Amino acid sequence: MKESHALGPTDPPLRDITLGELLAEAASQRPDRPALIAGAPDPGGRRQWTYAELYADALAVARALAEEFEQGERVAVWAGNVPEWVILEFAAALAGLVLVTVNPSFQARELRYVLTQSRASGLLVQRDCRGNPLLEHAGRVRGECPELRSVTCLDDWDALLARGRASRAALPSVRPGDPVMIQYTSGTTGFPKGALLHHRGLINVALHSADRQGLGEGGALVNPMPLFHTSGCGLLVLGAVGARATLILPEQFEPGLMLELIETYRAKNLMGVPTMLVAMLEHPDFKRRDLSSIAVIGSGAATVPTALVQRLERELDAPFVIAFGQTECSPTATNTLPGDSIEDKANTVGPPMPHTEAKIVDPETGATVPVGTLGEFCTRGYHVMLEYFDMPEATEQTIDADGWLHTGDLCTMDERGYCSVEGRLKDMIIRGGENIYPREIEEALFRHPSVGEVAVVGLPDARWGEEIGAFLRPAPGAELDREALFAYLRRELSAQKTPRLWFAVEAFPLTGSGKIQKFRLRELWQAGQYPPLG
């Protein structure tokens, strides 16, 4: 290769099925195998379903929904990681509905935006989630959402099931290319857009990701990712069903509980965004738990520091794989393989997924750049979303006339098609006319023993346009020394890449999927909430 354009492999083949058909297959082939277990902190509260039971409940709820909603209507789910969420995912798909996923940390104003923008006809809502009174918020905004005609509390789940079991409602014909979900991608930029996803994209990305990780059939998988995000309800839920595995679903991420669930159920996977993996590594139970069942360690959604990859592989004796993509591509565009070298796992995000293609383009001209040249990552294939729901201009800006999804990520590609992520176009710092990429600085700082987590952000500056700001969370038991960190970086990087502004933080503002919200760091800094590190 001389140009940065690569095709993914043609194996394994694409599957042209729907979410409902995927679950029906699993129920037919492995009816008595445990499919879903609620990973409650109290083992006595761990409800579970076999594949036959999960499919039966999904069919019943689908019929109840079909009595109330027309095919193609949008129905929102607002809840934490509870088993009813998973059942609703399949039930809505069987009923030909589009499931609108809502972050359970949202407040009333944010809920109103999502319900109104998606033109949702129904809402199924948990009473409260981690102290957030979801049902109360829903009641407050219900009259302000013109197309919303139904609100159902998940406390009434048994009645919903009973109504569906007694129903004679016919379920519609659903096709793999039909829309099945709207996921809102406020991400790290703050402006919510609803990515309209289809059955084919979500299913095949999940199946091919599991295949690349070498997970095989059966066993148990623990899902720490939020269900309202494609990694939670797509990669892990659909990946588990495709593998006929048992999905363990903790209601929220808690590192000690995650470690206990992995040990108890002999889980094959340790999955999570870097913030989760760091929290598990730092937990006192990490050394005490038997984690020998882990066959693969997986991460994505954010840059994974090299030192973290090396430490996890060393301490768990399992291969690390890194996924890269975004919600708009269902959500994975590239993925490393377990057999890749440590250099590839630490420095790249792998080659394109099967049946997809990737290229790196000049952000100004759109031309494909030579191998090794930095540019914007673009991807094309079955996995690309249908559109941003009801946002034609935003869709046109993101998916070009040839079907390429422009991600806004700055990457390079080598001659094998392996891609490396340098940051986001919007994260790039322009200091005195010079382009500076935060990832290189973050990687260097993460290697320092006093640093637990780091985010490097461009901050407004009257003289330079932008100045480099380093926001640091100290490692457990460590203290941050600004002068020592400055001197350390000067030995690692050139002067213009060394931050002049340093801040200590107790915790980072995160998206629902665990990405650090750099725009919020910038806003909070401008509001004076981060005093300089002494």
Buried (B, 14 or more C-beta within 10 A) or exposed (E): EEBBBBBBEEEEEBBBBBBBBBBBBBBEEBBEBBBBBBBBBEEEEBEBBBBBBBBBBBBBBBBBBBEBBEBEBBBBBBBBBBBBBBBBBBBBBBBBBBBBBBBBBBEBEBBBBBBBBBBBBBBBBBEBBEEBBBBEBBEBBBEEBEEBBBBBBBEEBEEBBEBBBEBEBEBBEBEBBBBBBBBBBBBBBEEBBBBBBBBBBBBBBBBBBBBBBBBEEEBBBBBBBBBBBBBBBBBBBBBBBBBBBBBBBBBBBBBBBBBBBBBBBBBBBBBBBBBBBBBBBEBEBBEEBEBEBBBBBBBBBBBBBBBBBBBBBEEBEBBBBBBBBBBBBBBBBBBBBBEBEBEBBBBBBBBBBBBBBBBBBEBEEEEBBEBEBBBBBBBBBBBBBBBBBBBEEBBEEBBBEEEBBBBBBBBBBBEEBBBBBBBBBEBBBEBEEEEBBBBBBBBBBBBBEBBBBBBBBBBEBEEBBBBBBBBBBBBEEEEBBBEEBBEBBEEBBEEEBBBEBBBBBEEBBBBBBBBBBBBBBBEBBEEEEBEEBE
